[in-house]
Amino acid sequence: MAGQIVLNIALKFKVEMMDMMSAAMYERFLKVQKVSGKFDIVHGHDWHPILALNQIKKNQNIPYILTMHSTEWGRNENNPGNSEISHREWLGGYESSRLIVTTRCMQDELKSVYSIPESKISIIPNGIVSGKVRKALDPAQVKVRYGIYPSAPVVLFCGHMSYQKGPDLLVEAVPQVLRERQDVRFVFAGEGDLSFYCKNRAMELGVADACTFLGYVTSAEKQQLMNACDLVCVPSRNEPFGVVVLEAWDTSKPVVATEVVSIVRNFQDGLLAYVQPESIAWCINRPLKSPEEMKKLAEAGHSRIEKEFSWDRIAEKTEEVYADVRGLNRDAKAQAAKPKSRRRKT
């Protein structure tokens, strides 16, 4: 009860801070516009600047585009969460001229949670600079540094240790993987609310020796782990995109994810499991038994980086949305300027 009260106070404070930020953003916008001239479109991200965006739309008659990276529903274990934040997400979806999301799953979530029509939503993925994560190193040396036998297969979880990201599902899957191959090791890089639970659960299941919980890791450590591991697992319950998938593909590592990670094409460039430990274990065991399949999946994922996830390609798609919205805005203004026809009395 006390914990919930503290959480509510923290959320209220967070909303108040965003109100202050939005007011400051609007004032700054007016000053910048005086110098640069009137803008055609404003582009914001998530619920934080909604009040500023709506002020600009109302007072300056400038349309805005909103990119939604996640929802309050998804961040709160598929529950409504904070009502004010949810309201602002809905308001942004209603008032914006166009919404941008990174995946089809996120599009479906907005349609379901906030009743936003599909025609208003454009899908533009996140991106990565090819070669940013890839690094030449000796995987054996990295494994030994973490107390892992040099030739042992390593399954890497890299992300927030939260219910949304599903590290507990991977822990539950560990015994079923070890039944097939006892030398597999699991490395969890990241911190969060489920850190203690996952460590304790690994001990209860008798698999603590096969699991390494690193907590927070630096960017350099993360890069080394990505290049040294044999497989990356993304066991999310809710996943707006999954940048870690691109990072795995950049290092030519195979990916096992859950079905909510919609950028992965099942059996083509990764394996998709149901959101349950048994299915995750099956999907990990399959490629570990077949080095040829691991290589095929990794190469297929890597080939998509330049084709679909380069920042140049993403910029082109974003500019297309801008042009589309500008066209719609011109059409609306032209329609409003037309004199209304009057029927002559007879």
C-alpha positions, 0 to 999 in steps of 0.5 A, spaced: 500 500 500 505 504 501 509 502 495 503 504 491 502 511 494 509 512 493 509 510 486 502 515 485 506 521 487 512 519 483 508 519 477 504 525 479 511 529 479 513 526 473 506 529 469 507 536 472 515 536 470 512 534 463 507 540 464 513 545 465 517 542 460 511 543 455 510 550 457 518 552 456 518 548 449 512 552 447 515 559 449 522 557 446 518 555 439 515 562 438 522 565 439 525 560 434 520 561 429 521 569 429 528 568 427 527 562 422 520 563 419 514 559 420 514 552 420 510 547 416 510 541 420 512 540 427 514 533 429 514 530 437 515 523 440 511 520 445 506 523 450 511 528 454 510 534 449 503 533 447 501 539 451 506 543 447 504 540 440 497 542 441 498 549 443 502 550 437 497 547 433 491 551 436 495 558 436 500 557 430 495 553 425 501 548 424 500 541 424 504 536 427 506 528 427 507 524 433 512 518 433 509 513 439 515 508 441 511 505 446 504 506 450 502 506 457 498 500 456 504 496 454 509 499 459 505 497 465 504 489 463 498 490 459 494 494 464 492 502 463 497 505 468 497 512 469 490 515 467 493 522 465 499 519 461 494 514 457 489 520 456 495 524 453 497 519 448 490 518 446 489 526 445 496 526 441 493 520 437 487 524 436 490 531 434 496 529 430 495 529 423 499 522 422 502 517 427 509 514 426 510 507 429 516 502 428 512 496 428 506 492 426 505 490 433 505 497 435 500 499 430 495 494 432 496 496 439 494 503 438 488 501 434 486 496 440 488 501 446 486 508 443 481 506 437 486 510 432 484 508 425 490 504 421 489 509 415 492 514 420 498 510 422 505 510 418 510 504 420 517 506 420 522 502 423 528 504 428 535 504 425 542 502 426 549 504 423 551 498 419 558 495 423 556 500 429 556 494 434 560 489 430 567 488 433 573 483 431 575 479 438 576 472 441 569 470 443 573 465 448 577 470 451 570 474 453 567 468 455 573 466 460 572 473 463 565 471 465 567 464 468 564 461 462 568 455 459 571 457 452 567 453 448 560 453 451 555 456 447 552 462 450 545 465 450 545 472 451 539 477 454 541 484 454 535 489 456 531 492 462 530 486 467 522 488 467 516 484 466 515 487 459 522 484 457 521 477 460 527 475 463 523 471 468 521 467 462 528 465 459 530 463 466 524 458 466 526 456 460 533 454 462 532 447 465 529 445 459 535 447 454 540 444 459 536 437 458 538 437 451 545 440 452 548 441 459 554 446 457 549 452 455 550 458 459 546 464 459 548 471 460 543 476 463 546 484 462 541 489 465 538 491 471 531 492 473 525 490 478 526 483 476 533 482 477 533 479 484 527 475 482 530 472 476 537 470 481 532 467 486 528 463 481 535 460 478 537 458 484 530 455 486 530 451 479 537 449 480 540 452 474 544 458 478 551 455 475 548 456 468 546 463 469 550 469 470 547 476 472 551 482 470 547 487 472 548 494 469 554 493 463 557 499 459 556 500 452 563 497 451 562 491 455 555 490 451 559 490 445 563 485 447 558 480 449 554 481 443 560 479 439 562 473 443 555 470 444 552 465 440 545 467 440 541 473 442 534 471 446 529 477 446 523 474 450 519 480 451 511 480 453 511 487 449 516 489 445 514 496 441 521 495 436 527 491 439 533 495 437 537 489 440 535 485 434 538 490 430 544 489 434 544 482 434 544 482 426 549 487 426 554 482 429 551 476 425 548 473 431 542 468 430 536 471 434 530 467 438 525 472 440 517 472 442 512 473 437 511 480 439 517 482 436 514 483 429 521 485 425 523 478 426 521 473 420 520 466 423 524 461 420 527 466 415 532 471 419 530 468 426 525 464 430 519 466 434 516 463 440 510 463 444 510 468 450 511 462 454 518 458 457 517 451 453 516 455 446 522 459 448 526 453 450 524 449 444 526 455 439 533 456 443 534 448 442 533 448 435 539 452 432 543 450 438 543 443 435 544 445 428 550 450 426 548 450 419 541 453 421 544 458 426 549 461 420 543 461 415 539 465 420 544 470 422 546 471 415 539 473 413 538 478 419 545 481 417 543 482 410 537 486 412 541 492 416 543 495 409 536 494 406 531 496 411 534 499 417 539 504 414 538 511 417 538 514 410 532 509 408 528 511 414 530 519 413 527 518 406 520 514 409 520 520 414 520 525 409 515 522 405 510 522 411 512 530 411 510 531 404 504 527 405 501 531 411 503 538 408 499 536 402 493 534 406 494 540 410 494 544 403 488 541 401 484 542 407 486 550 407 484 550 400 477 547 401 476 551 407 477 557 403 472 556 398 466 560 398 460 556 400 455 555 395 448 558 396 441 555 393 437 561 390 430 562 392 425 560 387 
